[in-house]
Amino acid sequence: MDVKWLIRSQSVMTLAAGMIYPYYLLFLKNLGNSYSKYGLAFAVFTISSAAASQWLAPRLDRYSSAMLAASSLGMCAAMFAFPWAPSYVWVLLLQLWMGVCNAMQKMSERMLLADYTSGGSRGPAIGSFHFWTSVSSGFAVIAGGSLIDWLSIDALFYTSGLLYLFGGLAIWRRTRKRRKLKKSASLFET
């Protein structure tokens, strides 16, 4: 099955995440110079992701494409909101939101990867998926460092947000196209 669209969209999302993550520490440092604050923010992210996964799991089979698009658009909103966060409490709320988006993204990408491959021949698709998303992550750290040298951390958040938006729109477009094909195929079957 064709997983190229999934690999491309997730590579863009990995680029967006990898571009901001290492430099996110600089943003948090400006909020209080405390590793414990960073630890709490990361814990809110991971625990909200874990909790959301339990609620999302029963819906995954039916809505994985929609969840993948929603996660990207949700992360876009979070990236645009971060530079405007007036306090650490807002950062924690954004972390909670990002944890939910992370659960949607990770679970749905795995579901779609399984759906778009066949048992016994998944290895090459999974290898390609891992290769391209890892390359995107490595490139993102380099690009993020270059951007932050020339611009500001706010610009890095906005750039990451735009990449999430682009990835989400690509997924939404693919999902819409697939729905139309299914609908027309069902018309011909009757």
QUIFENLIN-V604985 format. One record per helix or strand. SS is the DSSP state (helix for helix, strand for strand). FROM is the first residue (numbers start at 1). TO is the last residue. Records with the same first field share a line. If there is no record, write none. Layout:
SS=FROM-TO / FROM-TO
This chain:
helix=4-29 / 35-82 / 88-115 / 123-150 / 153-189
